[in-house]
Each structure stands twice: as C-alpha cells, then as structure tokens.
Amino acid sequence: MKFFIDTANIEEIRAAAQLGIVDGVTTNPSLIAKEGRKFEDVVAEITGLVDGPISAEVTALDYDGMMSQAAPLAKIHKNITIKVPLTKDGLRACRALRDRDTAVNVTLCFSPSQALLAAKCGASFISPFVGRLDDISHDGMDLIRQIRAIYDNYGFTTQILAASIRHPIHVVESALAGADVGTMPYKVMLQLYEHPLTDIGLKKFLEDWDKLKVK
C-alpha cells in the first residue's frame, strides 16, 4: 500500500519524506489555511519535497469554477492531482480533467455508489473517509471492501485512497481491505513503527552490550 501524508505543513512533509516511505501528499483547504500562506506557494514547495501525487483541492462548487481553479493548479507541477468533491459538478469536472490527462482525486466519498460513479468518470483516486464514517457508527472499512470488490469486478483502475485515517489500526485494516493508498497525519505515520516490545527488546540488547564492555 502506498503511503501519503495528509498535511500542508512543510516541516512535517520534509520529516516524513526523510523516512523514505512517503509516496505522495494530500492537502485540503483546511490544512492549507492552517499554514497562513498563499495556497499556490505552499503547493509548489511541497512538489519539491515529495516526488509523487500532490493533491490540491478546488474550492469552487460549480463546474466552471472548478475548471477555472484547476487550470493554474495543474500547471504548478506535473505531479499535481486536482482534488474535486463528489458532487454532480465535481464528477463532471473529473471527466473533463481526465480527458485533458490531468490526474484527479475525487474526495468526500461515503458510499459504494459514489465510488462507482467516480470510477466511471475516470478518477485517478477515490477518497473514502473511513474515520468520518466511524464517527457516525458506520464501519469505514466496509466501504473500502465494497469499493475494492466493485472495482475488481469491472477492472476499474481508479486507486482507492483511504482517507480520514485516525490511528494505526485504520492503516492496517485499510491495507487488509485492499486500499491502494492510505493518507494519514504525520503523527499516525510515526505511530506505525512504535511498539513497547521493540523498546523493551532494544533496552535489553543495550544493557547486555554494556555488560560485555565492562568485562
């Protein structure tokens, strides 16, 4: 499974990239707003840190507005993936952008029928929000499994990008369910390698080594 980091914070992206496991970046208007900088400047800087898909989201809700915003974003770098909402106009924009060979991430997916529509419109990525489904007492992983089955049934190449990941279990379950990508905050990415038994084992090794040096 590919790992994307879900942030617009340059320091977090730089640190995550140094781990050698980051395949891409997802951003959204909320994450960009936290940085207090011009949207295009942040996105352009990110493209210099990670050589992979960089999702940049439009804020317009109508087709013409989405297409107008997408054009300059796509010109920033070849790795830019335009992020559009899963609405009627968003799907229309997805089809038009894909016809222009622009990568598209269709976001805010909460049902298998929505995912099917996005795939039929040629989406590069579909982003089911597993955490937000869990928040309302639905099993987000059921959605990942349903989308995987549908896409496999018909040979759709749209990649399933598990989003709204809240903790390491979401990452593991998404991988088991067949998600192509998991996008997560930097904090969750770090939690993936943490385990108390690893810490205990390392401590014991070092204690034994120190005893050997004394002898």
ROTORZA-89210 format. One record per residue: residue number from 1; residue in three letters; x, y, z of N, C-alpha, C in turn. Coordinates in Angstrom, 3 decimals. Layout:
NUM,ALA,X,Y,Z,X,Y,Z,X,Y,Z $
...
//
This chain:
1,MET,0.842,-1.196,0.000,0.000,0.000,0.000,0.877,1.245,0.000 $
2,LYS,0.509,2.215,-0.814,1.241,3.482,-0.835,0.852,4.318,0.384 $
3,PHE,1.808,5.098,0.866,1.568,5.997,1.988,1.619,7.443,1.507 $
4,PHE,0.528,8.183,1.733,0.514,9.624,1.514,0.442,10.293,2.879 $
5,ILE,1.064,11.456,3.018,0.930,12.213,4.247,-0.137,13.280,4.042 $
6,ASP,-1.022,13.399,5.018,-2.174,14.300,4.910,-1.895,15.561,5.713 $
7,THR,-1.244,16.523,5.087,-0.871,17.762,5.754,-0.410,18.770,4.713 $
8,ALA,-0.339,20.027,5.125,0.270,21.053,4.281,1.446,21.690,5.014 $
9,ASN,1.813,21.088,6.157,2.917,21.617,6.947,4.248,21.166,6.345 $
10,ILE,5.034,22.122,5.930,6.274,21.814,5.216,7.246,21.016,6.080 $
11,GLU,7.364,21.356,7.342,8.298,20.647,8.213,7.887,19.188,8.404 $
12,GLU,6.581,18.954,8.554,6.107,17.573,8.680,6.369,16.787,7.406 $
13,ILE,6.125,17.410,6.272,6.341,16.731,4.994,7.818,16.420,4.798 $
14,ARG,8.672,17.373,5.130,10.115,17.148,4.996,10.566,16.001,5.904 $
15,ALA,10.100,16.000,7.131,10.484,14.943,8.079,9.963,13.585,7.629 $
16,ALA,8.725,13.543,7.136,8.145,12.278,6.675,8.885,11.762,5.446 $
17,ALA,9.255,12.670,4.557,9.965,12.269,3.342,11.307,11.630,3.686 $
18,GLN,11.937,12.087,4.764,13.226,11.541,5.171,13.114,10.105,5.666 $
19,LEU,11.913,9.696,6.057,11.711,8.312,6.492,11.811,7.340,5.318 $
20,GLY,11.605,7.857,4.110,11.715,7.016,2.926,10.481,6.193,2.612 $
21,ILE,9.337,6.540,3.226,8.123,5.740,2.996,6.986,6.551,2.395 $
22,VAL,7.212,7.813,2.116,6.125,8.684,1.640,6.066,8.666,0.117 $
23,ASP,4.883,8.333,-0.394,4.691,8.242,-1.846,3.925,9.423,-2.427 $
24,GLY,3.336,10.257,-1.569,2.555,11.382,-2.065,2.040,12.217,-0.905 $
25,VAL,1.307,13.279,-1.241,0.776,14.215,-0.240,-0.657,14.570,-0.593 $
26,THR,-1.505,14.627,0.430,-2.853,15.156,0.220,-3.011,16.416,1.057 $
27,THR,-3.625,17.416,0.453,-3.932,18.648,1.175,-5.413,18.948,0.964 $
28,ASN,-5.913,19.879,1.738,-7.276,20.385,1.537,-7.299,21.829,2.003 $
29,PRO,-8.371,22.562,1.735,-8.407,23.979,2.128,-8.166,24.212,3.616 $
30,SER,-8.660,23.322,4.469,-8.469,23.484,5.910,-6.995,23.366,6.286 $
31,LEU,-6.306,22.374,5.702,-4.893,22.180,6.004,-4.047,23.334,5.476 $
32,ILE,-4.368,23.821,4.294,-3.630,24.949,3.724,-3.837,26.197,4.576 $
33,ALA,-5.082,26.416,5.023,-5.406,27.616,5.805,-4.584,27.678,7.095 $
34,LYS,-4.290,26.527,7.677,-3.512,26.485,8.919,-2.115,27.053,8.732 $
35,GLU,-1.607,27.001,7.514,-0.242,27.442,7.270,-0.133,28.948,7.098 $
36,GLY,-1.248,29.627,6.821,-1.247,31.078,6.712,-0.427,31.625,5.555 $
37,ARG,-0.313,30.840,4.507,0.452,31.251,3.328,-0.398,31.100,2.075 $
38,LYS,0.064,31.686,0.989,-0.645,31.591,-0.272,-0.719,30.133,-0.725 $
39,PHE,-1.904,29.713,-1.108,-2.176,28.330,-1.499,-1.168,27.818,-2.518 $
40,GLU,-1.002,28.557,-3.608,-0.123,28.108,-4.689,1.328,27.982,-4.226 $
41,ASP,1.761,28.873,-3.333,3.147,28.829,-2.850,3.396,27.564,-2.022 $
42,VAL,2.423,27.223,-1.184,2.560,26.019,-0.352,2.619,24.776,-1.233 $
43,VAL,1.705,24.690,-2.181,1.654,23.518,-3.063,2.936,23.386,-3.873 $
44,ALA,3.433,24.511,-4.383,4.667,24.479,-5.170,5.843,23.993,-4.338 $
45,GLU,5.919,24.423,-3.086,7.013,23.979,-2.221,6.917,22.489,-1.927 $
46,ILE,5.711,21.996,-1.748,5.510,20.573,-1.467,6.021,19.716,-2.625 $
47,THR,5.798,20.166,-3.844,6.237,19.382,-5.010,7.749,19.211,-5.049 $
48,GLY,8.475,20.092,-4.369,9.927,19.972,-4.322,10.418,19.030,-3.246 $
49,LEU,9.501,18.572,-2.386,9.879,17.701,-1.278,9.521,16.236,-1.509 $
50,VAL,8.420,15.998,-2.222,7.941,14.636,-2.453,7.707,14.420,-3.940 $
51,ASP,8.339,13.385,-4.481,8.166,13.071,-5.902,7.048,12.046,-6.048 $
52,GLY,5.820,12.554,-6.016,4.647,11.700,-6.125,3.416,12.568,-6.233 $
53,PRO,2.236,11.971,-6.315,0.997,12.745,-6.457,0.804,13.722,-5.296 $
54,ILE,0.503,14.969,-5.643,0.240,16.015,-4.653,-1.172,16.526,-4.893 $
55,SER,-2.096,16.203,-3.988,-3.492,16.615,-4.182,-3.700,18.066,-3.781 $
56,ALA,-4.213,18.853,-4.715,-4.543,20.260,-4.477,-6.026,20.430,-4.773 $
57,GLU,-6.794,20.860,-3.780,-8.252,20.859,-3.891,-8.814,22.195,-4.368 $
58,VAL,-9.785,22.108,-5.255,-10.519,23.303,-5.667,-11.541,23.645,-4.588 $
59,THR,-11.934,24.919,-4.532,-12.927,25.348,-3.548,-14.254,25.741,-4.190 $
60,ALA,-14.248,25.891,-5.510,-15.493,26.215,-6.209,-16.448,25.036,-6.149 $
61,LEU,-17.733,25.313,-6.180,-18.743,24.264,-6.129,-19.403,24.022,-7.484 $
62,ASP,-19.194,24.919,-8.438,-19.786,24.773,-9.761,-18.728,24.320,-10.764 $
63,TYR,-19.199,23.705,-11.837,-18.290,23.136,-12.832,-17.323,24.164,-13.402 $
64,ASP,-17.841,25.293,-13.845,-16.972,26.307,-14.458,-15.934,26.815,-13.468 $
65,GLY,-16.366,27.013,-12.228,-15.429,27.479,-11.215,-14.340,26.453,-10.930 $
66,MET,-14.721,25.175,-10.868,-13.740,24.118,-10.631,-12.710,24.066,-11.753 $
67,MET,-13.177,24.149,-12.973,-12.270,24.078,-14.112,-11.352,25.288,-14.154 $
68,SER,-11.893,26.443,-13.782,-11.091,27.665,-13.763,-9.994,27.589,-12.709 $
69,GLN,-10.318,27.041,-11.541,-9.325,26.915,-10.480,-8.322,25.803,-10.778 $
70,ALA,-8.774,24.755,-11.429,-7.907,23.600,-11.691,-6.788,23.930,-12.673 $
71,ALA,-7.072,24.761,-13.649,-6.094,25.043,-14.708,-4.762,25.568,-14.175 $
72,PRO,-4.749,26.629,-13.365,-3.450,27.111,-12.862,-2.793,26.150,-11.870 $
73,LEU,-3.598,25.407,-11.123,-3.026,24.445,-10.173,-2.288,23.336,-10.916 $
74,ALA,-2.890,22.854,-11.989,-2.277,21.762,-12.761,-0.956,22.189,-13.397 $
75,LYS,-0.796,23.486,-13.617,0.426,23.994,-14.246,1.581,24.126,-13.271 $
76,ILE,1.310,24.048,-11.981,2.371,24.210,-10.988,3.440,23.137,-11.128 $
77,HIS,2.982,21.881,-11.339,3.939,20.767,-11.438,3.224,19.567,-12.042 $
78,LYS,4.002,18.717,-12.686,3.429,17.528,-13.332,2.797,16.564,-12.336 $
79,ASN,3.186,16.636,-11.062,2.656,15.706,-10.062,1.376,16.184,-9.381 $
80,ILE,0.899,17.347,-9.761,-0.317,17.863,-9.129,-1.527,17.015,-9.526 $
81,THR,-2.277,16.614,-8.517,-3.546,15.913,-8.706,-4.654,16.846,-8.241 $
82,ILE,-5.578,17.159,-9.117,-6.666,18.069,-8.760,-7.699,17.323,-7.931 $
83,LYS,-8.049,17.901,-6.804,-8.996,17.271,-5.887,-10.349,17.949,-6.041 $
84,VAL,-11.378,17.154,-6.343,-12.728,17.694,-6.534,-13.702,16.940,-5.629 $
85,PRO,-14.785,17.595,-5.222,-15.762,16.916,-4.353,-16.647,15.959,-5.134 $
86,LEU,-17.186,14.982,-4.423,-18.052,14.002,-5.070,-19.479,14.545,-5.151 $
87,THR,-19.630,15.476,-6.090,-20.920,16.085,-6.395,-21.154,15.947,-7.900 $
88,LYS,-22.309,16.332,-8.346,-22.596,16.254,-9.779,-21.599,17.082,-10.575 $
89,ASP,-21.363,18.311,-10.143,-20.408,19.166,-10.853,-18.979,18.660,-10.678 $
90,GLY,-18.697,18.083,-9.502,-17.367,17.540,-9.285,-17.072,16.363,-10.206 $
91,LEU,-18.051,15.512,-10.417,-17.875,14.376,-11.320,-17.723,14.845,-12.766 $
92,ARG,-18.496,15.858,-13.123,-18.371,16.408,-14.476,-16.973,16.992,-14.685 $
93,ALA,-16.481,17.704,-13.674,-15.132,18.275,-13.760,-14.089,17.162,-13.823 $
94,CYS,-14.321,16.101,-13.072,-13.404,14.966,-13.097,-13.270,14.416,-14.511 $
95,ARG,-14.381,14.181,-15.173,-14.365,13.649,-16.529,-13.623,14.582,-17.488 $
96,ALA,-13.895,15.879,-17.369,-13.267,16.855,-18.256,-11.760,16.940,-18.013 $
97,LEU,-11.359,16.913,-16.759,-9.931,16.987,-16.432,-9.199,15.730,-16.874 $
98,ARG,-9.833,14.583,-16.703,-9.193,13.344,-17.129,-9.051,13.288,-18.644 $
99,ASP,-10.010,13.888,-19.353,-9.910,13.957,-20.809,-8.720,14.804,-21.240 $
100,ARG,-8.285,15.690,-20.332,-7.107,16.513,-20.593,-5.845,15.887,-20.010 $
101,ASP,-5.969,14.662,-19.535,-4.850,13.914,-18.952,-4.345,14.530,-17.655 $
102,THR,-5.255,15.173,-16.911,-4.932,15.718,-15.596,-5.402,14.726,-14.543 $
103,ALA,-4.529,14.392,-13.596,-4.893,13.458,-12.539,-5.936,14.085,-11.616 $
104,VAL,-6.873,13.269,-11.140,-7.971,13.771,-10.304,-8.182,12.856,-9.104 $
105,ASN,-8.334,13.481,-7.949,-8.690,12.794,-6.715,-10.106,13.233,-6.351 $
106,VAL,-11.047,12.307,-6.398,-12.430,12.633,-6.040,-12.601,12.366,-4.552 $
107,THR,-12.924,13.416,-3.805,-12.905,13.333,-2.353,-14.303,13.359,-1.741 $
108,LEU,-14.343,13.086,-0.438,-15.602,13.060,0.328,-16.537,11.960,-0.170 $
109,CYS,-15.978,10.758,-0.297,-16.775,9.602,-0.700,-17.255,8.850,0.533 $
110,PHE,-18.553,8.547,0.561,-19.130,7.863,1.711,-20.023,6.684,1.334 $
111,SER,-20.064,6.328,0.045,-20.889,5.189,-0.358,-20.281,4.500,-1.566 $
112,PRO,-20.565,3.198,-1.753,-20.028,2.487,-2.910,-20.587,2.999,-4.231 $
113,SER,-21.822,3.492,-4.212,-22.389,4.021,-5.465,-21.643,5.285,-5.900 $
114,GLN,-21.249,6.107,-4.933,-20.456,7.293,-5.264,-19.116,6.872,-5.867 $
115,ALA,-18.495,5.865,-5.274,-17.202,5.391,-5.766,-17.315,4.832,-7.174 $
116,LEU,-18.417,4.164,-7.463,-18.651,3.622,-8.798,-18.748,4.746,-9.825 $
117,LEU,-19.481,5.796,-9.474,-19.613,6.939,-10.382,-18.256,7.591,-10.651 $
118,ALA,-17.457,7.743,-9.592,-16.145,8.369,-9.758,-15.269,7.550,-10.699 $
119,ALA,-15.307,6.234,-10.543,-14.513,5.364,-11.420,-14.977,5.475,-12.866 $
120,LYS,-16.289,5.538,-13.077,-16.820,5.658,-14.429,-16.433,6.986,-15.067 $
121,CYS,-16.170,8.001,-14.219,-15.735,9.305,-14.726,-14.219,9.372,-14.871 $
122,GLY,-13.546,8.242,-14.602,-12.112,8.170,-14.840,-11.223,8.664,-13.721 $
123,ALA,-11.766,8.804,-12.518,-10.976,9.331,-11.401,-9.667,8.566,-11.221 $
124,SER,-8.605,9.282,-10.951,-7.323,8.652,-10.658,-7.356,8.034,-9.269 $
125,PHE,-7.980,8.765,-8.335,-8.116,8.308,-6.958,-9.538,8.559,-6.474 $
126,ILE,-10.023,7.674,-5.619,-11.281,7.896,-4.909,-10.936,7.911,-3.421 $
127,SER,-11.454,8.909,-2.705,-11.095,9.057,-1.290,-12.276,8.785,-0.362 $
128,PRO,-12.464,7.530,0.062,-13.473,7.224,1.074,-12.960,7.653,2.450 $
129,PHE,-13.820,8.344,3.211,-13.418,8.883,4.511,-13.800,7.902,5.625 $
130,VAL,-12.888,7.000,5.939,-13.211,5.925,6.879,-13.457,6.434,8.299 $
131,GLY,-12.669,7.386,8.739,-12.821,7.907,10.095,-14.140,8.610,10.320 $
132,ARG,-14.563,9.371,9.345,-15.831,10.104,9.490,-17.023,9.145,9.494 $
133,LEU,-16.907,8.038,8.787,-17.963,7.028,8.848,-17.994,6.373,10.226 $
134,ASP,-16.817,6.076,10.761,-16.756,5.516,12.113,-17.396,6.469,13.123 $
135,ASP,-17.222,7.776,12.890,-17.761,8.785,13.810,-19.277,8.716,13.942 $
136,ILE,-19.938,8.231,12.892,-21.402,8.168,12.933,-21.890,6.719,13.027 $
137,SER,-21.049,5.884,13.630,-21.383,4.484,13.918,-21.541,3.611,12.684 $
138,HIS,-20.823,3.954,11.610,-20.718,3.083,10.436,-19.297,2.528,10.388 $
139,ASP,-19.124,1.384,9.776,-17.798,0.781,9.665,-17.146,1.260,8.374 $
140,GLY,-16.161,2.160,8.520,-15.488,2.701,7.344,-14.815,1.636,6.504 $
141,MET,-14.359,0.567,7.136,-13.671,-0.490,6.399,-14.619,-1.277,5.495 $
142,ASP,-15.892,-1.346,5.873,-16.872,-1.989,4.995,-16.917,-1.277,3.648 $
143,LEU,-16.817,0.040,3.690,-16.844,0.812,2.445,-15.615,0.500,1.596 $
144,ILE,-14.445,0.413,2.216,-13.232,0.072,1.468,-13.397,-1.286,0.787 $
145,ARG,-13.908,-2.266,1.524,-14.083,-3.618,0.963,-15.097,-3.629,-0.181 $
146,GLN,-16.179,-2.858,-0.035,-17.193,-2.799,-1.088,-16.634,-2.157,-2.362 $
147,ILE,-15.890,-1.085,-2.188,-15.297,-0.414,-3.355,-14.295,-1.338,-4.039 $
148,ARG,-13.482,-2.023,-3.237,-12.486,-2.943,-3.799,-13.165,-4.017,-4.647 $
149,ALA,-14.257,-4.574,-4.125,-14.971,-5.626,-4.862,-15.536,-5.097,-6.174 $
150,ILE,-16.132,-3.904,-6.127,-16.718,-3.314,-7.335,-15.647,-3.026,-8.374 $
151,TYR,-14.562,-2.414,-7.946,-13.503,-2.069,-8.894,-12.864,-3.320,-9.499 $
152,ASP,-12.688,-4.339,-8.679,-12.110,-5.579,-9.197,-13.060,-6.295,-10.151 $
153,ASN,-14.357,-6.193,-9.876,-15.354,-6.840,-10.746,-15.290,-6.318,-12.172 $
154,TYR,-14.987,-5.039,-12.316,-15.069,-4.416,-13.631,-13.741,-3.891,-14.155 $
155,GLY,-12.677,-4.144,-13.428,-11.366,-3.743,-13.918,-11.111,-2.249,-13.891 $
156,PHE,-11.780,-1.526,-13.008,-11.526,-0.087,-12.900,-10.109,0.136,-12.359 $
157,THR,-9.431,1.128,-12.902,-8.055,1.411,-12.483,-7.980,2.524,-11.434 $
158,THR,-9.102,3.112,-11.081,-9.129,4.143,-10.035,-8.549,3.562,-8.745 $
159,GLN,-7.611,4.283,-8.152,-6.978,3.805,-6.920,-7.801,4.213,-5.691 $
160,ILE,-7.966,3.284,-4.779,-8.706,3.544,-3.543,-7.759,4.179,-2.533 $
161,LEU,-8.058,5.413,-2.169,-7.219,6.185,-1.267,-7.950,6.331,0.068 $
162,ALA,-7.619,5.485,1.025,-8.273,5.543,2.328,-7.910,6.846,3.031 $
163,ALA,-8.930,7.654,3.328,-8.713,8.967,3.924,-9.397,9.058,5.281 $
164,SER,-9.165,10.156,5.971,-9.698,10.348,7.328,-9.221,9.226,8.242 $
165,ILE,-7.963,8.858,8.072,-7.335,7.835,8.913,-6.963,8.473,10.244 $
166,ARG,-7.395,7.836,11.336,-7.230,8.435,12.662,-6.154,7.767,13.511 $
167,HIS,-5.800,6.508,13.206,-4.883,5.762,14.064,-4.291,4.590,13.273 $
168,PRO,-3.259,3.934,13.821,-2.600,2.842,13.097,-3.513,1.690,12.703 $
169,ILE,-4.524,1.390,13.518,-5.440,0.299,13.158,-6.159,0.606,11.850 $
170,HIS,-6.510,1.858,11.634,-7.121,2.241,10.354,-6.175,1.907,9.189 $
171,VAL,-4.876,2.140,9.385,-3.906,1.870,8.325,-3.850,0.375,8.030 $
172,VAL,-3.725,-0.416,9.081,-3.635,-1.872,8.914,-4.904,-2.430,8.287 $
173,GLU,-6.055,-2.002,8.780,-7.317,-2.511,8.250,-7.533,-2.074,6.806 $
174,SER,-7.100,-0.879,6.462,-7.212,-0.415,5.071,-6.353,-1.271,4.150 $
175,ALA,-5.166,-1.618,4.619,-4.282,-2.473,3.823,-4.895,-3.861,3.641 $
176,LEU,-5.465,-4.405,4.716,-6.095,-5.726,4.638,-7.326,-5.713,3.736 $
177,ALA,-8.029,-4.571,3.702,-9.245,-4.455,2.898,-8.942,-4.202,1.428 $
178,GLY,-7.675,-3.933,1.107,-7.304,-3.771,-0.292,-7.186,-2.347,-0.791 $
179,ALA,-7.076,-1.376,0.127,-6.876,0.010,-0.315,-5.520,0.127,-1.009 $
180,ASP,-5.479,0.917,-2.071,-4.220,1.124,-2.788,-3.318,2.112,-2.066 $
181,VAL,-3.961,3.065,-1.385,-3.235,4.154,-0.731,-3.879,4.430,0.621 $
182,GLY,-3.055,4.812,1.589,-3.575,5.320,2.852,-2.971,6.685,3.074 $
183,THR,-3.804,7.696,3.308,-3.268,9.020,3.605,-3.530,9.326,5.060 $
184,MET,-2.505,9.807,5.745,-2.604,9.923,7.194,-1.810,11.118,7.705 $
185,PRO,-2.165,11.620,8.896,-1.370,12.682,9.505,0.026,12.163,9.860 $
186,TYR,0.953,13.072,10.023,2.329,12.714,10.376,2.363,11.924,11.677 $
187,LYS,1.538,12.314,12.647,1.508,11.644,13.940,1.186,10.161,13.791 $
188,VAL,0.210,9.847,12.964,-0.162,8.446,12.755,0.957,7.690,12.048 $
189,MET,1.601,8.343,11.106,2.702,7.712,10.382,3.811,7.289,11.345 $
190,LEU,4.104,8.133,12.326,5.131,7.809,13.310,4.688,6.679,14.236 $
191,GLN,3.401,6.646,14.550,2.890,5.618,15.452,2.997,4.214,14.851 $
192,LEU,3.131,4.112,13.545,3.167,2.810,12.888,4.377,1.978,13.301 $
193,TYR,5.487,2.627,13.622,6.668,1.849,13.973,6.859,1.707,15.483 $
194,GLU,5.996,2.346,16.272,6.143,2.279,17.720,5.523,0.991,18.285 $
195,HIS,6.278,0.304,19.128,5.757,-0.880,19.814,6.543,-1.070,21.107 $
196,PRO,5.855,-1.290,22.224,6.558,-1.429,23.507,7.541,-2.578,23.534 $
197,LEU,7.240,-3.682,22.846,8.153,-4.824,22.848,9.446,-4.512,22.096 $
198,THR,9.347,-3.663,21.070,10.559,-3.215,20.381,11.432,-2.421,21.338 $
199,ASP,10.809,-1.507,22.094,11.557,-0.685,23.056,12.190,-1.554,24.148 $
200,ILE,11.421,-2.520,24.645,11.931,-3.408,25.694,13.105,-4.239,25.163 $
201,GLY,12.943,-4.787,23.968,13.998,-5.600,23.364,15.268,-4.805,23.146 $
202,LEU,15.129,-3.579,22.635,16.295,-2.733,22.383,17.002,-2.390,23.691 $
203,LYS,16.221,-2.085,24.707,16.789,-1.760,26.020,17.601,-2.943,26.562 $
204,LYS,17.067,-4.147,26.405,17.754,-5.350,26.884,19.047,-5.586,26.107 $
205,PHE,19.010,-5.424,24.793,20.202,-5.601,23.977,21.314,-4.658,24.435 $
206,LEU,20.947,-3.399,24.654,21.943,-2.397,25.030,22.497,-2.652,26.432 $
207,GLU,21.627,-3.103,27.336,22.099,-3.440,28.684,23.101,-4.585,28.637 $
208,ASP,22.814,-5.624,27.829,23.721,-6.764,27.698,25.041,-6.333,27.061 $
209,TRP,24.943,-5.436,26.087,26.155,-4.952,25.423,27.045,-4.177,26.387 $
210,ASP,26.413,-3.369,27.242,27.165,-2.611,28.242,27.869,-3.548,29.228 $
211,LYS,27.207,-4.646,29.607,27.808,-5.623,30.499,29.038,-6.265,29.847 $
212,LEU,28.945,-6.538,28.546,30.058,-7.131,27.823,31.260,-6.201,27.781 $
213,LYS,30.997,-4.921,27.592,32.074,-3.943,27.536,32.794,-3.839,28.875 $
214,VAL,32.030,-3.951,29.966,32.618,-3.894,31.310,33.560,-5.070,31.519 $
215,LYS,33.146,-6.255,31.068,34.002,-7.438,31.198,35.269,-7.301,30.368 $
//
